[in-house]
């Protein structure tokens, strides 16, 4: 299980997911089916989610399937945004926009066509 703070058109949401990465084609497709076809995301430590969301995390996380599933842990944009400090977000930002994946890792920046 992984967790990510996904910045969408309606604001940030905290999502738990069982895909290998935030730009995995299966995750991208699942988010598209839910109306999210453009986002920037940062991975956040699952342990911090468990600590800060307490009973909500403990009751919902076990409902995730082992592979190919998502669960929105927090859809209250201000709360989701202010729950984590920037330095707690790990890994590079992952940005997906319609049919193109963009990313930035340290000094590198680039884009990759989905096709």
Secondary structure, DSSP 8 states (H G I E B T S, - for coil): -EEEEEEETTEEEEEEE-SSSTT-HHHHHHHHHTT--EEEEEEE-HHHHHHHHHHHHHHHGGGS-SSS-EEEEE--HHHHHHHS-GGGEEEEEEEEETTEEEEEETTEEEEEE--
